[in-house]
Amino acid sequence: MKKFIVVALALIITLLIVVFFSANTVRYECLGSFKHLAVKQGEPKIFLVYSDYRFWTKLWTSSDGDLKAEIPGYWLQYYGYVQNTGEKDGHLHFYDNKNEGLSGYFSLLSKHLWLKIGPQDDIFEGSCREVK
């Protein structure tokens, strides 16, 4: 009985580690321009929250992460399938889901962003910086 409790506790702790530490999250603020959308106030800006999945998540997903993008006060969009084309200085390709066309591109080296966003899939292009 004592062995069972120790094994069960070890499994629960392992499961909690996997669930709570399966992604590294980074936040970005991006300044740039929209192709069609007229932003009413200030400089066109998008905020990103990128979750980079850890290697063990490949057991249950083929995505390298996910991305949430927000045009402040206007639109919030989720990209559920991210493909990293390199390592730390690679490029990220964003898709609404795995079977749809490319929705965006982000360079981890230059921090350049190109993204389809909004109800009419407007194009945002700009430079990003990491925010805490």
Buried (B, 14 or more C-beta within 10 A) or exposed (E): EEEEEEEEEEEEEEEEEBEEEBBEEBBBBBBBEBEEBEBEEEEBBBBBBBBBBEEEBEEEBEBBBBBBBBBEEEBEBEBBBBBBEEEEEBBBBBBBEEEEEEBBBBBBEEBBBBBBBBEEEBBBBBBBEEEE
